[in-house]
Amino acid sequence: MNDLEQARLEIGSVDKEIASLFEKRMRLAGRILDYKKGNGLPILDAAQEARVIANNIGYISDPAIQEYYVLFLRDLMKISKLYQGRLMDGMKIAYCGVPGAFAHIAARHAFPQAEIKSYPDFESAYKACETGEADTAILPVENSFAGDVGGVMDLTFSGSLYINLMLEMDVSQNLLALPGVSASQIRTVISHPQALAQCAKFISARGFEVRECSNTAEAAKFVAESGDSSLAAIASRDTAQMYGLEILESNINSSIMNTTRFGVFSRALNKASLPRTSGEHFVLVFTVRNEAGALAKILNIIGSHGFNMSSLHSRPVAGPLWNHYFFAELEGCVGTDNGQDLLRQLSTVCDRLRMVGSYHSLKV
């Protein structure tokens, strides 16, 4: 046997080992997907892929081969994502509205292989995930211009789901009408209250009457089916195409920087993310005792543990008058010893305390 034949024989033996290890790795990728589905996480985790490459390149001693090993790893992870995408076909995502709603668009970007299911309101989408009818619910939490979405925050307080990911989406609102209709014919605009608030200056300047609707895409659908040339919807460009409407004016939101954050809710807490620190946030909801300085004590505990509070919202609690709960977002990792000590200390001064989730943000 010459050198060529010997090398090919040895490559065949190596390929056999690679095939066995490849099958094992793909099955482990399937287990990872099961976890992601249960925790409402997307297939792509760019930070983890970078960590794998940085860690594994040290396994190669020959510098000339290292760069090719990086290419090998990237192709291997691409193949793993394709396999996970095939397995994810059965995942069900709940959102509020009809196709074309911003939550629907965000869900398509984050979970392109999943089945996206429409629900008429925030609560029914949330409950669908709680009961197992859906694996995940994607609901708006806050808009950079119009503020928090109170109904969703109330669900985080009263419900049992966790936020394991936050989707950030730039929102551009548009004035949509029936084909052939001019802007001068419009008398009334219809949309979700948040969208109307985002476009308040535009609406006021033109003297339009406003009508509220449960959802921006629902508004577009209503206009399309109404046949009313005096009625326009405020919604996305995608929605215009979906319902056969024309865009009379684009980017009518009052603020150029108009971003909506969508919480990805699931039944399980994503504990795998807790040890990480870079870009980590967590959400707490709590009530305070009805006594002087109660909230100040909580803020002092948070500050003494070195966590920056990026936002704090208060909402009325159903029941006794003037009772409120608080929704706080903190920067940092709650899974550290310091984070766990924070929770222990807060539990001694809060009437009720719940960690709603630990998450990173994903731009969609």
N, C-alpha and C positions, 0 to 999 in steps of 0.2 A: 504493500500500500504506500503510495507516494504522499508527499506533504499535503497536496491539494485534497486528496481523498480523506486523509486523516483529519484535516481541519474541518471539512464538511461533515464528517462523522461526529466530531465533537460539537459542532454547531447544532446538529440535529438533536444531540443529547441535551444541550442547553435549552433549545427551543421547547423540548418536552417539559423541562422544569418550568420554563417561563409560562407555558400554556396552563400548567397546573396552578401556578401562583396567580396567573391572570384570572382564572375562574374563581379562585378563592377571594381575590381582591374585589371582583365584581359582586360577589355575594355579600361581602362586607359593605360595599357601596349601597346595596339594597337595604341592609340593616340601617345604615345611616339615613336613607330616604324614609324608612318607616318612622324614625325618630323625628325627622323634619316635618313629615306630614302630621304627626301627632302634636307638634308644637307650632304649627303654622309658619314654618320657615321655607324660604325658596331654595331651589336647587343650588343656585350660584352662591358661593361664599368666597369672594375674591381674596379676602384677607387670609382665609385658611389655606387657599391654594398657594399664596405667596409664602406662607409659613412652611408648607410642605417642601417647596422648592429650596428655600433657604436651609432647612434642616437636612434634607436628603442629599444635597449636593456634596456634603462632607463624606458620604459613603464612597465616593469615587476618588481614588488617589491620584490618577493621572490627569493633570490639568488640561491636556489636549482633548480628553474625552468628556470632561465635565460639561462643556457647553452643549455637547450632543445629548448628554443625559438630561439636561434641562429641557431640550426639545422633546425628548422621549416622555418626560413627566407631563409636560403640557398636553401632548397628544393623549396620554393615558387618562388624564383628568377630563379631557374633552370627551373621550369615549365613555367614561364613567357617567358624565352628565347626560349624555345621550341615552344611556341605559336607564338612568334614574328617570329621565323624562318619559320613557316608555312605561315604566312602572307607575308613574304618577298619574296616568290617564284617569284613574278612578277617583282622584282627589276632588272634593267638592268645596267650592268657595262661595260663601253667602255674602251678598251685599244688598244695600238698600237702593231701590230704584228700578229702572228699566235699562236695557242695553244702550250704551252711549253715555250713561252717568259717569261722573269723574271716578267714582269708586270702581265702576266696571272697567274703565280704562286702566286704572292703577292695578287692578287684579290681573288683567291680561298681560301687563308688562312683567309683574312679579311672578306669576304662575301661568305661563303660556300654555302648559300642557293640561291644566286642570279644567274641570267642568265648573263654570261660573253660574251660580243660581241667583235669580232675582227674588227679592222680598219687598213687600210694600212699605215697610218702615224699619227704623233702627232696631226696635225691640224684637220684631219677628226674625230679623237676620241674626241678632245676638242669640235668641232662644234656639234657633235652628242649630247653632254650634253647640250650645249647652246640652241639647238633647241628643246630639250625634247625627242629626239629619244632614249637617254639613261638618266638614273637618275644621274649617276656619271661617271667620267672619272678618271682612274688611270694612271698617267704619271710619268716617272722618272724626278727628279729635279736635283739630284747631286749624283756623285759617289765619295767615299772617296779617291780614287786614281787618277781617270781620270778627276775629277772636275765637273763643272756644265754642264747641258744639255741645251745649248743655245736656241735651238728651242722651248723648253717648257717654258723657261723663257720669251722668246719673246711673247708667247701666254698669259702669265700672265699679260704682259704689255698692249697688244692690245685687249685682250678679256674681258669678263664680269664675268667669273667664280671666285669662291673663294676656297681657300684651307682650309678645315675644319679638316683635319687629315693628319699626315705624317707617312707613313709606312717605317720602317727601315728593310732591308733585307740583310743578309750576302750572298754575291755572290761568288760562286766558279765556275771558268771557267774550261772547259775541252776540250781536243782535240778529236773530234769525226770523225769517218770515216766509210766507208762501212764494213760490216762483212768480216773478213778474210784479210783485208788490214793491212800491217805493217807500223810502223812509218817511215821506210826507204823509202817507196814508195811515201810519201807525198811531194809534191812540192809547193802547194799553199794552203793557209788557207783563209777562208771567214767568215766574221762576221760583226757585227755592229761596227762602228768606236770606240765607247766607249770600247767595249770588246777587240778590237785590241790594243787599248792604254793600257788597263789593263794588257795585256799579251805581251807587246812590247819586254821585255828582252828575254822571251822564244822564240818568233818568230825570233828575231835577232840572237840568239845563234844557231838556226838551219837553218838559211838562207832561210826561207820560203818567197815566194812572198805572197803579201796580196791583197785581193779583198774585197771591202766594200759591205755591204748589209744593208737593212733597219732595220734588226732585227736579233737577235741571233737565234731564233727559225726558222725564214725564211731561214737563212743560213743552218741550219741542214736539213730542208725540201729540200732545193736545192741540197745538197750533196746526200741525200737519193734518189732523183729522177734522179740524173745525171748519175749514174753508172760509175763515174770517180774515179779510184783508186788513182789518184794523188792529189785528192782534199779532204780537211778536213774542218770541221766547228769548230768554238769555241763557245760553248754554255753550257747549264746546263746538269746535269745528268738526270733530268726528261725528257729533250728534246731528249736525246739519246734513252731512252726507248720508247718514243712516236713515233719516226721515224725509229726505228729499226737499229740504228747505234751502233757501238762499241766504247768504251772509250779507246783511245790509251794511253793518259796520263791525270792524274787528277790534279786538283788544280794548274793550270799553270799560274794563275795571279801573277804578279810581287810582289804584297804586300799580306801578309797573312791576314791583316786586310782590307778586301775589302767589303765595305758596300754601297749599293745603297739606296737612299731615294726616295720614290714615293709619290707624292702629290695626295691626294684624292680630286678631284675638284667637286664642285656642284654649282647649280645656286643660292643658298641662303647662306647667312652668318650665321654661327652657333652662334647665339647670346647667347644661353644657356651656352656656355663655358666661356663667357667673364668675369663673376664675379670671376671665379676661378683663383688662383694664382700659385699653385704648378705645376711645369712642363710646364707652359704655354709659348707659343711663338707666335709671330705674324710677318707677312711679309708686308713690304711696298715697293711699286715701285714708283719712282718719277723721275722727271727731274729737273735740276737746271737752274737758269738764267745764261746767258753767260756773267759773270762778275767775276772779281777777288774775291776769297774767298767765293764764293757761296756755295761750298760743305762744307767748313769749318764751315760756319754758321749752316748748318743742323746738322753736327756732334756735334757741341757744344750744340745745343738744345737737342739732344738725350742724351748727357752726363749729362747735367744739370738736366734732369728728372730722372736720375738714372737707365736708361735702358742699359743693356749690349748688344752690337751688336755682335752677334755670327758669322755673315758673311756679306760681302758687295761685290757685283759683279756689273760690268758695262757692258753694251751692247750697240752697235750702234743703233740709231734710224733711221728707213728708212726715207730718205728725205735729209735735208741739211747735207753737209759733216761735220764730226767730232762732230755731236750731239750724245749724249749718254743718256740712262736712267740708273737708279741704282735700284738694287734688294737687299734689306736689310732685314735680319732676326734679330729680337730682342727678348731677353729673358724677360719675364714678362707678366703682364696682361694689355692689352690695354683698358679693360672695366672699369678700375678704374678712379676716377677723375683725377689722375695724367696722366693716359694714354690718356684720352680725351683732356686734356690740351696740351699734346704733339702734338696730331694731329692738334689742332687749331693753335699752334705756327708754326708748319711745313708748314701748308697751306699758311702762309703769306710769306714764302721765297721760296717755290717750285713753278715752273711753272705748274707742274702737280703732284698730289699726290693721290695715291689710296692704301687703305688697302686691300691687297689680301686675308688675312684670319687670323684667330686666331685658334691655334691648339695645341694639345698634340701629342706626338709621340707614335707609337705602333710597337713593335718588332714582325715581322712575320717570 
